[in-house]
Amino acid sequence: MAYNELVKNFKRIRDYMREFYVYGFKSRDEFIQKSTRSYDDERRRLESWLGDYMQFRQTPEGKNIFLSIDSRLTKHNPLFKAWKTKSFTDGDITLHFVLLDILSDPNIRMTTGEITERIDEYLSQFTEPRMFDESTVRKKLKEYVSQGILISEKKGKVLYYRRAENIPLPDKDMLDYFSEVLPCGVIGSFLLDKMEQSSSHFAFKHHYITGTMDTEILYSVFLAIREKRGMTLEIINRYNHRITENYVIPIKVMISVQSGRQYLMAYTPRFNRITPYRTDNIISAKLDTISERFDELQSTFEKMLPNMWGVSTEGRTGARIEHVEFTVHYADDEKHIRNRLEREKRCGIVEHLDHNTSRFSADVFDASEVIPWIRTFICRITEVHFSNKELEEQFKNDINDMYALYGIGGDE
Amino acid sequence: MIFSELYGAYYNTVAAILAEAVTHPVSEKNIGNIIKKYAFSESIWAISDAIKEERWQIVKADGTTPITNKPSMPLTILQKRWLKAIGCDPRLKLFGTFDFDYPDVEPLFLPTDYIIFDKYADGDDYTDERYISNFRLILDAVRNQYPLKIETLNRKGMQISQVVLPEYLEYSEKDDKFRLIGAGNRFESTINLGRIISCKRYEKSLEITQGKCNSARSCYVVFELKDERKALERVLLHFAHFKKVAKRIEENRYSITIYYDREDETEILIRILSFGPLIKVTAPVHFIELMKQRLLEQKKL
């Protein structure tokens, strides 16, 4: 098939974007599990959509291609562009503009037959006019009713179609902001496309755009949560490339603004547990029937939150709850350390032992999740204790390994 | 469906072409310029050819169109549901009063459907009336480019007054705070909105000194990592929002370069520390020294 800049299915492009944006060190040869033709096509597409951000580097293994984006400088998420590349047929686009012109006002009501005749009149102006039969037109009308663009009304036995009411577009600044910070922000970007292009008055720091690729999954999750439905998820294990299918009852979406990861917290009947599923590992999500257990699981989860540091609902040892505590010492002019502890403590408790010493403690499902944060206090940690002794040892060994990495010897 | 041609760049481009064609015949050059503005770098051939060959029967060979109205599409259910979700967000008040009460749809999600579990607890108070009015005035000043006289409390609790020409607002999802970035005449032109005591339009003329320029303050750090304990994925995801270059230097060993703003050096330092021995800073020398200094101090405790 001839190359087309647009794509029918987002799935493949989602994988490539992830590779080019998050990783960006693989050469063409390493994409062998996909075909080389496919690699060349997807690379060409991404270059066309996101050329300003594509970079190349020659390595002994071949040419590496990667997306380099400083999201603090780009006021609009460039990855949204990928969601605006769905392919369509010549008939689709012709019908779209002609239909919406025929039904240009919400007061115009017409039947499928009348609309089909009007379409013929429009197209008769071309040298070789296309012909759309009534069933094709009806199918398109139905599709647009389901999207909310058109409204169908029955009068007696006759079905009429009209355009939905025009709603004024909201404030551009508001859309510029929320399209970057709210889940499924690409929808805000679709709205911005309807407005005159102008630069945004907002910039974003610590702004993760990695989740953009998972928008359709997140959208399905929200639909399921709102309707209290179960879901069937296809999940990929990135290490062995195995794909499994799980029926789950969705509970909550958990978003990290310190790693950009998004998780679905869901009850999995097969494991009889509430577990996190990373949205970037969910290949597909299909809505199932309404679950009678939805409300009960929501309240179970609420009770778990005070013991969750991140998304983990179980530790490595199998113990129900693990205790972690550490003490930090800081100078008189380092009171910001106190503030840091207070604002970053999440479900933990901070006690100020004296003017220069504070202690953090928490009872959590998985104390290993707290370790990266504890390490940010390196140079001030005077004590650290884990109820999970294996973890405590690992923590101390890691610090020793860091000393070794930087040549900091025994008695230095 | 989110992935739909209805929201696609091609439909938007064709709508823009038709918006002109309904008033006057569009030339090939006109069409080309519109495609460059609204579509992608390779779209020029695909769209021009489809129109020229009348595969898309919307613009005729002479540049006129049977379409009679400027194209428009009502909001879809998807768009209304998302807007209704904004309607439930407390930050909406910062932008004014909006009515997203569309009776035919439910919000796509509620604030209770998701948790941002690692944002800092001392974020700005978006329900505070003074904060809201300051925000609105600042945003208006950004839009219309007039100076503001702003009084703030600094970290030591001292009151500071400064005049600033606002450039833009910067929001951090991690801090959950807004900062005003602007050009001032004396002080640094970055102001936390949460620290503002008063904010008024400045009526006199303002002599502007240097504004903030991120590129001029760019620094870099290089570190190596061994892909153990999923380190590669964790590190690359964690630093994904920076401009970066990742290289494989040998089997299972990688070198990553991150470019950051100089004012964020301490933050970058502790973020690197959080990965423990999984990553080792290899350049520049002053950054290696910063790492060593922290570790030496830790060793003394």
Contacts between the chains, C-beta under 8 A, distances in Angstrom:
chain1	res1	chain2	res2	distance
A	4	B	46	7.4
A	5	B	40	6.2
A	5	B	42	5.1
A	5	B	43	6.2
A	5	B	46	5.8
A	6	B	8	7.3
A	6	B	10	6.8
A	6	B	46	7.9
A	10	B	3	4.7
A	21	B	240	7.3
A	22	B	233	7.8
A	22	B	236	5.3
A	22	B	237	6.2
A	22	B	240	5.9
A	23	B	232	7.9
A	23	B	236	6.1
A	23	B	246	6.4
A	24	B	244	7.9
A	24	B	245	7.5
A	24	B	246	5.2
A	25	B	246	4.5
A	25	B	247	5.7
A	25	B	248	5.0
A	25	B	254	6.8
A	44	B	42	7.6
A	47	B	41	7.6
A	48	B	40	4.5
A	48	B	41	4.9
A	48	B	42	4.0
A	48	B	43	7.4
A	49	B	40	5.1
A	51	B	41	5.2
A	55	B	245	7.8
A	57	B	245	7.2
A	57	B	247	7.4
A	59	B	247	7.2
A	59	B	248	7.8
A	61	B	248	7.9
A	64	B	247	7.9
A	66	B	245	7.4
A	66	B	246	7.1
A	68	B	243	5.2
A	68	B	244	6.6
A	68	B	245	6.9
A	69	B	243	6.8
A	70	B	241	7.7
A	70	B	242	6.2
A	70	B	243	3.9
A	70	B	259	6.8
A	71	B	241	4.5
A	72	B	170	7.9
A	72	B	214	6.8
A	72	B	241	7.2
A	72	B	261	7.4
A	73	B	214	6.1
A	73	B	215	7.8
A	75	B	168	7.9
A	81	B	9	7.1
A	81	B	40	7.5
A	83	B	2	6.3
A	83	B	3	6.1
A	83	B	7	7.0
A	84	B	7	6.0
A	84	B	8	4.9
A	84	B	9	4.3
A	84	B	12	7.6
A	85	B	8	6.5
A	85	B	9	6.8
A	85	B	40	7.8
A	86	B	3	5.2
A	86	B	4	5.6
A	86	B	5	4.5
A	86	B	7	7.8
A	86	B	8	5.2
A	87	B	5	7.2
A	88	B	5	4.0
A	88	B	8	7.4
A	88	B	10	7.5
A	88	B	11	8.0
A	90	B	50	6.8
A	90	B	55	4.4
A	90	B	56	5.7
A	92	B	5	6.4
A	93	B	5	7.5
A	93	B	10	7.2
A	93	B	11	6.8
A	93	B	14	6.5
A	93	B	56	5.1
A	93	B	58	7.3
A	94	B	56	5.5
A	94	B	57	4.8
A	94	B	58	6.2
A	96	B	5	8.0
A	96	B	6	7.7
A	96	B	11	6.7
A	97	B	14	6.7
A	97	B	15	7.6
A	97	B	18	6.3
A	97	B	58	5.0
A	97	B	67	5.9
A	97	B	71	6.0
A	98	B	57	7.8
A	98	B	58	7.2
A	98	B	66	7.5
A	98	B	67	7.2
A	100	B	71	6.5
A	100	B	72	7.3
A	100	B	73	6.1
A	101	B	67	4.7
A	101	B	68	6.1
A	101	B	69	5.6
A	101	B	71	7.2
A	104	B	68	7.5
A	104	B	69	4.5
A	122	B	57	7.7
A	122	B	66	4.3
A	122	B	67	7.7
A	123	B	57	5.1
A	123	B	66	7.4
A	125	B	60	6.2
A	125	B	66	4.8
A	126	B	54	5.2
A	126	B	57	4.8
A	126	B	60	6.5
A	127	B	54	6.4
A	127	B	61	7.5
A	128	B	54	6.8
A	129	B	57	7.0
A	130	B	57	5.5
A	147	B	4	7.8
A	147	B	6	6.7
A	147	B	76	4.8
A	147	B	77	6.4
A	147	B	78	7.5
A	148	B	74	7.2
A	148	B	75	7.2
A	148	B	76	4.9
A	148	B	77	3.6
A	148	B	78	7.7
A	148	B	80	6.8
A	148	B	104	7.5
A	148	B	105	7.7
A	149	B	6	7.7
A	149	B	73	6.0
A	149	B	74	5.3
A	149	B	76	6.0
A	163	B	74	6.0
A	164	B	74	4.1
A	164	B	75	7.6
A	165	B	74	6.8
A	166	B	72	6.9
A	166	B	74	5.6
A	167	B	74	7.0
A	167	B	75	5.2
A	167	B	80	7.5
A	167	B	102	7.4
A	170	B	83	6.6
A	170	B	98	5.9
A	170	B	100	7.7
A	171	B	95	5.6
A	171	B	96	6.5
A	171	B	98	7.2
A	173	B	95	6.1
A	173	B	139	6.2
A	173	B	143	7.4
A	174	B	86	7.4
A	174	B	92	7.2
A	174	B	95	4.0
A	174	B	96	7.7
A	174	B	98	7.2
A	177	B	91	7.7
A	177	B	95	7.4
A	177	B	171	7.1
A	178	B	86	5.1
A	178	B	89	7.3
A	178	B	91	7.8
A	178	B	92	8.0
A	180	B	171	7.9
A	181	B	171	6.8
A	181	B	173	6.1
A	182	B	82	7.7
A	182	B	85	6.8
A	182	B	86	6.5
A	182	B	89	7.0
A	183	B	109	6.4
A	183	B	114	6.1
A	184	B	2	7.3
A	184	B	82	6.1
A	184	B	108	6.5
A	184	B	109	7.9
A	186	B	2	6.6
A	187	B	2	7.0
A	187	B	78	6.1
A	187	B	79	5.9
A	187	B	82	4.0
A	187	B	108	7.8
A	188	B	82	6.6
A	190	B	7	4.2
A	190	B	79	6.4
A	191	B	75	7.7
A	191	B	79	5.8
A	191	B	83	7.6
A	193	B	7	7.2
A	193	B	12	5.2
A	194	B	73	7.8
A	197	B	37	7.6
A	200	B	168	7.7
A	201	B	139	6.5
A	201	B	142	4.6
A	201	B	143	6.4
A	201	B	168	5.3
A	201	B	169	6.2
A	202	B	168	6.3
A	202	B	169	5.4
A	202	B	170	7.3
A	202	B	171	6.3
A	203	B	168	5.5
A	203	B	169	7.5
A	203	B	170	4.6
A	203	B	171	7.7
A	203	B	181	7.2
A	204	B	170	6.9
A	204	B	171	5.6
A	204	B	172	7.4
A	204	B	173	7.2
A	205	B	170	5.6
A	205	B	171	7.2
A	205	B	172	4.2
A	205	B	174	7.8
A	205	B	175	7.7
A	205	B	179	7.9
A	206	B	172	5.0
A	206	B	173	5.8
A	206	B	174	4.2
A	206	B	175	7.3
A	206	B	241	6.4
A	207	B	173	6.6
A	207	B	241	5.4
A	208	B	173	7.8
A	208	B	240	6.0
A	208	B	241	5.2
A	209	B	240	7.7
A	209	B	241	7.1
A	210	B	237	6.4
A	210	B	240	5.1
A	215	B	2	5.7
A	216	B	1	7.9
A	216	B	2	5.1
A	216	B	3	6.1
A	219	B	2	5.5
A	219	B	108	7.4
A	222	B	108	5.4
A	222	B	109	4.3
A	222	B	113	6.2
A	223	B	108	7.8
A	225	B	109	7.1
A	225	B	113	5.2
A	226	B	106	6.2
A	226	B	107	7.6
A	226	B	108	7.4
A	226	B	109	6.8
A	226	B	110	7.9
A	226	B	113	7.4
A	238	B	233	7.6
A	252	B	113	6.7
A	252	B	114	6.6
A	252	B	115	6.0
A	253	B	109	7.8
A	253	B	113	6.2
A	253	B	114	3.9
A	253	B	115	7.4
A	254	B	114	7.2
A	254	B	115	5.3
A	254	B	117	5.4
A	255	B	114	5.9
A	255	B	115	7.1
A	255	B	116	4.9
A	255	B	117	7.2
A	256	B	116	7.6
A	256	B	117	6.6
A	256	B	118	5.3
A	257	B	116	5.6
A	257	B	118	6.1
A	257	B	119	5.2
A	257	B	173	4.1
A	257	B	174	4.7
A	258	B	118	4.7
A	258	B	174	5.9
A	258	B	238	7.5
A	259	B	118	7.9
A	259	B	234	7.7
A	259	B	237	5.5
A	259	B	238	5.2
A	260	B	237	5.9
A	260	B	238	7.8
A	260	B	240	5.6
A	260	B	241	6.9
A	261	B	237	6.4
A	305	B	115	7.9
A	308	B	117	7.4
A	310	B	117	6.6
A	310	B	118	7.3
A	311	B	117	7.1
A	329	B	301	7.1
A	336	B	155	7.7
A	339	B	122	7.4
A	342	B	121	7.0
A	342	B	122	7.3
A	343	B	120	4.3
A	343	B	121	4.7
A	343	B	122	4.3
A	344	B	120	6.0
A	344	B	121	7.5
A	345	B	121	7.3
A	346	B	117	7.2
A	346	B	118	7.0
A	346	B	121	7.9
A	371	B	276	7.6
A	372	B	274	4.0
A	372	B	275	6.9
A	372	B	276	7.6
A	373	B	274	6.7
A	375	B	273	5.2
A	375	B	274	4.9
A	375	B	275	7.6
A	375	B	276	5.5
A	376	B	270	4.0
A	376	B	271	7.4
A	376	B	273	5.6
A	376	B	274	5.1
A	378	B	273	5.1
A	378	B	294	5.3
A	378	B	295	6.7
A	378	B	298	4.9
A	379	B	293	7.5
A	379	B	294	4.1
A	379	B	295	7.3
A	379	B	297	3.9
A	379	B	298	4.8
A	379	B	301	8.0
A	380	B	297	7.7
A	380	B	298	7.6
A	380	B	301	7.5
A	381	B	298	6.4
A	381	B	301	6.7
A	382	B	301	5.3
A	398	B	276	4.3
A	398	B	277	5.2
A	399	B	276	7.6
A	399	B	298	6.9
A	401	B	276	7.4
A	401	B	277	3.6
A	402	B	276	6.2
A	402	B	277	4.9
A	402	B	295	5.8
A	403	B	295	5.8
A	403	B	299	6.2
A	404	B	277	7.9
A	405	B	277	5.8
A	405	B	280	4.9
A	406	B	280	7.6
A	406	B	288	7.2
A	406	B	291	6.0
A	406	B	292	4.9
A	406	B	295	5.8
A	407	B	292	8.0
A	408	B	292	6.6
A	408	B	295	5.4
A	408	B	296	6.0
A	408	B	299	6.1
A	412	B	296	7.0
A	412	B	299	7.0
